[in-house]
Amino acid sequence: MKPKFLVILDQAIKEGVLCGYKKASEHNENPSKEHICETIEECVLGSLYEHFELELVHKLWASDGFTK
């Protein structure tokens, strides 16, 4: 059995974005764009850590798709 890597990655990113957006506006009705982006980034990384091994997350983050 082989996992569907892109499906799991897509799900983890979507979960992180949704969580980050909700968390950014949790205690602030009008958060700055910078705060929203930072919170989403933190939550996406957290979600990736939940679904993938630490080494793989670091490789993904360092690749072109995740550079800042």
VENZI-V412954 format. One record per residue. SS is DSSP state (2 for helix, 1 for strand, 0 for the rest). Layout:
SS, SS
This chain:
0, 0, 0, 0, 2, 2, 2, 2, 2, 2, 2, 2, 2, 2, 2, 2, 2, 2, 2, 2, 2, 2, 2, 2, 0, 0, 0, 0, 0, 0, 0, 0, 2, 2, 2, 2, 2, 2, 2, 2, 2, 2, 2, 2, 2, 2, 2, 2, 2, 2, 2, 0, 0, 2, 2, 2, 2, 2, 2, 2, 2, 2, 0, 2, 2, 2, 0, 0
